């Protein structure tokens, strides 16, 4: 045993709080009930985490078609990004993201600031006529805007399609085509292991071969003037890319 928590630490642990919330006497009893009554346990977890459904679900789990095809939270509506709003209200100044780039640049976003950025990004996506069910590719390195993009796509009910930031044009094209993506979010470039990765060049070459893509959204990361970059063929012809 490398470390054993004292009574004060155990008392404030989330697991301890959850055991009390469930009104069970011990962890062993909680574990037993979680195995014997999955619906009860799942409902308790959702309520403890204050994950709100609108409308509320009428049944936690439906296994009428077999356990392999279980359906959860029947009748309920949920946008999981609403959890961010709750934290923005109660923990607004606390750090939600702490980021450091390869070159040493650092950024911190509190929950309130993150929620504001997600709201702005979601509004921008809606302004481009992107809506529920639309697939949007995320071709970004690890940076705060990657989190913002993921949450904003979820907020509008879209389908986020993560793409490894080091992918070449063919890999990007294949994945965007498979889901008939409507937009791609990329960046102008970024450092990786001391070298510069031309993310925008790869993304531009890919979207030129993806007829479903209507918008190419570029996040500044390397501070490369976009006027020096080759613009997508459909954009040069006024094809409506953003």
URCOR-V356162 format. One record per pair of residues at least 24 apart in sequence whose C-alpha atoms are under 6 Angstrom apart, sorted by the first residue. I is the first residue (numbers start at 1). J is the second residue. Records with the same first field share a line. If there is no record, write none. Layout:
I=J ; J
This chain:
53=77 ; 78
81=155
88=112
118=148 ; 152
121=152
122=152
131=156
132=156 ; 157 ; 158
133=158
134=158 ; 159
135=159 ; 160 ; 181 ; 182
136=160 ; 161 ; 181 ; 182 ; 183 ; 184
137=161 ; 162 ; 184 ; 185
138=162 ; 163 ; 185
139=163 ; 165 ; 185 ; 186
140=165 ; 186
141=165
168=202
169=202 ; 205 ; 206
173=206
180=212
181=212 ; 213
182=212 ; 213 ; 214
183=213 ; 214 ; 215 ; 216
184=216
185=217 ; 218
186=218
187=218 ; 219 ; 220
188=220 ; 222
189=222
190=222
204=232
214=241
215=241 ; 242
216=241 ; 242
217=242
